[in-house]
């Protein structure tokens, strides 16, 4: 997984990231959007488009935000 959607997206769900994704790897969950690591091509279009700054490259996540990696994996395992 290269990009991860974090807490700023919770209950915001502006969908700008989903609109610009060239491979449709972003899906809407109950409280936020998630990026499918198996489909993502690491283009960064979503990060630039996010109006709330919720998307980060996985290697740049703080310890507190690493929980969102697991949350995305769980979302796609149950999808």
C-alpha positions in Angstrom: 0.0 0.0 0.0 1.4 3.3 -1.0 -1.2 5.9 0.0 -3.5 5.8 3.1 -6.6 7.8 3.9 -6.5 9.0 7.5 -8.7 10.6 10.2 -9.4 13.9 8.4 -11.7 11.9 6.0 -13.9 10.5 8.7 -17.4 11.8 8.2 -16.0 14.3 5.6 -16.0 12.1 2.5 -15.6 14.8 -0.1 -14.9 12.2 -2.8 -12.5 14.5 -4.7 -9.9 11.7 -4.4 -12.2 9.1 -5.8 -13.0 11.4 -8.8 -9.4 11.7 -9.9 -8.2 8.1 -9.3 -7.3 6.6 -12.7 -7.7 3.0 -11.6 -10.8 3.3 -9.4 -9.0 2.0 -6.3 -10.8 4.2 -3.8 -14.0 3.0 -2.3 -16.4 4.6 0.1 -16.8 2.9 3.5 -19.3 3.7 6.3 -17.3 6.5 7.8 -14.5 7.3 5.3 -13.0 6.4 1.9 -10.3 3.7 1.6 -7.6 3.0 -0.9 -7.2 -0.6 -2.2 -3.5 -1.3 -2.0 -3.8 -4.2 -4.5 -5.2 -1.8 -7.2 -3.4 1.4 -6.4 -0.6 2.4 -8.9 1.0 5.0 -6.6 0.3 7.9 -8.9 -0.4 10.4 -6.1 -3.4 12.0 -7.8 -5.6 11.3 -4.8 -3.2 13.0 -2.4 -3.1 16.2 -4.4 -6.9 16.3 -4.8 -7.9 15.7 -1.2 -9.4 18.9 0.1 -8.9 18.0 3.8 -5.3 16.7 3.6 -6.3 13.2 4.7 -4.1 11.2 2.3 -0.5 10.3 3.1 2.2 8.1 1.6 2.4 5.0 3.9 6.1 5.6 4.8 5.2 9.1 6.0 2.5 8.1 8.5 3.0 8.9 12.1 2.7 6.1 14.6 -0.8 7.3 15.5 -1.9 7.1 11.9 -0.6 3.6 11.2 -3.9 2.3 12.4 -5.5 3.5 9.2 -3.3 1.0 7.2 -5.0 -1.9 9.2 -8.4 -0.3 8.8 -8.1 -0.2 5.0 -6.9 -3.8 4.8 -9.8 -4.9 7.0 -12.3 -2.9 4.8 -11.1 -4.6 1.6 -10.9 -8.1 3.2 -14.6 -7.7 4.2 -15.7 -6.0 0.9 
